[in-house]
Amino acid sequence: REEFLIPIYHQVAMQFADLHDTPGRMQEKGVITDILDWKTSRTFFYWRLRRLLLENVVKKKIHDANPELTDGQIQAMLRRWFVEVEGTVKAYLWDSNKDLVEWLEKQLTEEEGVRSVVDENIKYISRDYILKQIRSLVQANPEVAMDSIVHMTQHISPTQRAEIVRILSTMDSPSST
């Protein structure tokens, strides 16, 4: 009896699997974002691959600037920067692989004397991360703070030194309210 039922069980299992692997069902479950036509699939994957490669380059730069950031945070930053540059009216272009590739390429190519939004933001991310590290080191080792200040003031310009003196002198005087 088992030998007789094996082909039927096999056929039922195949139909069950086929029902779950349809593009419509996969899109419904959120596994894929869109159903592709065979004719346009090569173009889609070309732009998708280029997008992912460029995103990876930018994400690596951001991660190098601040290793504490998660991939989700970095992705959200990239999207926010895109909307800041392109405007909320063109925010829908984030889902277009080709448009995002063109934007990322523009951001990654340095023009003469002009820094891109991505480069500027990465610079500030790096600066904030370094300042956070310095603060935590000084808080963990308060006895080193004075030596650090002396060492730092030896490596800055006289104008910056004067600014530090001005800031320190205002910290000593009580605020008049």
GIHULIN-V901826 format. One record per residue. RES is the residue in one small letter. PHI is phi as a letter, one per 40 degrees, with the letter a starting at -180 (999 if undefined). Layout:
BEGIN
res = [RES RES]
phi = [PHI PHI]
END
This chain:
BEGIN
res = [r e e f l i p i y h q v a m q f a d l h d t p g r m q e k g v i t d i l d w k t s r t f f y w r l r r l l l e n v v k k k i h d a n p e l t d g q i q a m l r r w f v e v e g t v k a y l w d s n k d l v e w l e k q l t e e e g v r s v v d e n i k y i s r d y i l k q i r s l v q a n p e v a m d s i v h m t q h i s p t q r a e i v r i l s t m d s p s s t]
phi = [999 c c c c d c c c c c c c c c c c c c c b c d c c c c d c g c b c a c c c d c b c c c d c c c c c c c c c c d c c c c c c c c c c a c c c c c c c c c c c d c c c c c c c c g c c b c c c d c c d c c c c c c c c c c c c c c d g b c c c c c c c c c c c c d c c c c c c c d c c c c c b c c c d c c c c c c c c c b b c d c c c c c c c c c c c c c c c c c c b]
END
